[in-house]
């Protein structure tokens, strides 16, 4: 008996990181992912290194490009897609993103608020004298 | 259904469970990183009179680190294809290239840290630098652990071949390595590029 793992036909789901298709198709998948990632990375570095863009728009552009590149990595390298065979992985990812947004957004919001309400440091030193 | 098909089905189900479990671990690791990111975002401008990101960061160095890590993610994908095809030769080649690229990334990062500490910008200098070393250093430690795991997988495939349990470990390793690259995307965008722009 061989120890090959045959993918059963009509399997309900796939593990994350698994991809179907011939070797050529899979190579093409990683190649497309690499190309898109290089394009997005190069754009990010270009946006920072030139001064042709309106300054306040740069942080937004960098963050949008970063999120797009993470999406490319998730789809082309991790193979977490929205297909019906991938529901558990996507649900876990959605929960992870929710927690990350709560932690980062909540920290920034609360700390900015505290900072805003705090007496400036030099005045605080004066009061303690 | 024959006994053999049942055994295959069982192994396949186990592979799905292992992958899903490891995916949950990666997501929890991302939550840990999000806490470090939140701390860095809050403290990024608190330089206590010390050097700021714009004075310290060398974007050429960061571009090379990014290129090495992205290329290693690609070769790790090639290793996954070779593992699925049970081609030991190309698996070992792709893993070796991944290892070299990972080591090149670590070497650049260690050189950068050493250069900064030499200029008096160590983790004790300011809150900004403490959060910087905690975040980027934590990623570097992950890459180091990933390289140790990578070498283990090369040895295991060489000694034991593509057994189902080894293949499950390969799957987990690939997930781990790709996840490290995703975290690096956030680091070079938020810490370095925005650190220079601010």
Interface residues (C-beta under 8 A of the other chain):
Chain A: X1 X3 X4 X5 X6 X7 X8 X11 X13 X14 X15 X16 X17 X18 X23 X26 X27 X30 X33 X34 X37 X38 X41 X44 X45 X47 X48 X49 X58 X59 X62 X63 X65 X66 X69 X70 X73 X74 X77 X78 X80 X88 X89 X92 X93 X95 X96 X99 X100 X103 X104 X106 X107 X108 X111
Chain B: X4 X5 X7 X8 X9 X11 X12 X15 X16 X18 X19 X20 X22 X23 X24 X27 X28 X30 X31 X34 X35 X37 X38 X39 X41 X42 X59 X63 X66 X70 X71 X73 X74 X77 X78 X80 X81 X84 X85 X163 X164 X167 X171 X174 X175 X178 X179 X181 X182 X185 X186 X188 X189 X190 X193 X194 X196 X197 X198
